[in-house]
Amino acid sequence: MNMSQNKKHPLSWVPSTYFAMGLPFIVINQTAALMYKDLGMGDAEITKWTSLIILPWSLKFLISPLLEMAKSKRIFVVLTQLLTAVMFYMVASTLGLDSFFAVTLSLLAVVGLSGATHDIAADGLYIESLTSSQQAEYIGWQGAFYNIAKIVSSGGFVYLAGELGKSMGVVKGWAVVMAILGVLMMLLALYHIKALPSGVNTQKRNAKEGFIILWDVIKTFFSKKNILYYIVFIILYRFAEGFAIKMAPLFLKASREVGGLGLSTSQIGTIYGTLGAAAFVVGSLLAGKYISKKGLKKTLFQLVLIFNIPFAVYFLLAYYQPENLAVISLAVIFEYFGYGFGFVGLTLFMMQQIAPGKYKMAHYAFATSIMNLGVMIPSYLSGELSDLLGYKLFFGWVVLATIPSILITKFVPFTYNEEEI
């Protein structure tokens, strides 16, 4: 199915759909961590629980065969956006409760399930609506707008929460932010009712046929050529990131007496969320152009280096604890530019080397589930490991954790030539 058949230009829906995809994940994985830090929770508790509630993104392979049965993936994109909007508003309404931590985590867990389902449907729509050349052309837009969600969520909204907290209190400040997130997701859902392409209408199947499909999806996935190597590859590619991603903003927020940088919530929103995420977007767009010109096979090793090496800036920040905001900002910008540039390579690899075949959407969901599990496990452990080692040694460990991903990428085999996809 190509663009002309769907009669929707990719730029009318790809950026907004992947922005809507990124927002729930960033809120749970990063923004909520800072919210709970502001509300007095400890690093270990925050990293454990906010890592557990992103588990649905690691279980997408169980959901994806059900969506393969759906007549249209378009409707799932809209419905999950509406559900996420309602859950964000409910989080805003319950932050003032004595049991706010348990209640809001439960609501965000629903957001996790909804967001993971949305990801599968949106990726399936992307794969089936665009040709392979269009997939490569718009992969930069996909990655860029997924991460513009970082500018909005961990940047602008974190800054807003910090500023509102000064005038109306921390709880009310964060409640306003969560309510605005709900409104934003609602507006996106309403827009996508008209904007999304129709995709491929498939024949609806019953539950028995669904289980047959699930088994066939699993069997065909694990029978793919080089699949065991690919599984290890996609787990290790983001292994170091898994340790760093959740601890980095907590490290910036922590007091200098315990080894942090002592930044305010507003400063983190500006430096980490906005400037860093903007650098990610630039990196994503440039990577899309770079890969489409030279090809993924020739550039993948360069991409993994660009992705992983910049994590060393957090070790340097922890070691020297600079007070100059410009220095901290430049370090985060450098890391996020490399993060954005290198992340595109992994996304396109899963689309072009793992997804092709009978069940493109389901097998891509399998791959992203495994990838997210590879991030979730080190994220879950990061708080306790940081408490044990201290920030300086912890980020030294992050640097060492980049080595396996670099080594395995050097020898990763390609099953398909890009011309064959």
Secondary structure, DSSP 4 states (H G I P E B T S, - for coil): --HHHHT--GGGTHHHHHHHHHHHHHIIIIIHHHHHHHTT--HHHHHHHHHHTTGGGG-HHHHHHHHHHSS-SHHHHHHHHHHHHHHHHHHHHHTTSTTHHHHHHHHHHHHHHHHHHHHHHHHHHHHHHS-HHHHHHHHHHHHHHHHHHHIIIIIIIHHHHHHHHHHH-HHHHHHHHHHHHHHHHHHHHHHHHHHS----------HHHHHHHHHHHHHHHHTSTTHHHHHHHHHHHTHHHHHHHHHHHHHHHS-GGGTS----HHHHIIIIIIIIHHHHHHHHHHHHHHHHHH-HHHHHHHHHHHHHGGGHHHHHHHHH----HHHHHHHHHHHHHHHHHHHHHHHHHIIIIIS-STTHHHHHHHHHHHHHHHHHHHHHHHHHHHHHH-HHHHHHHHHHHTHHHHHHHHT---SS-GGG-
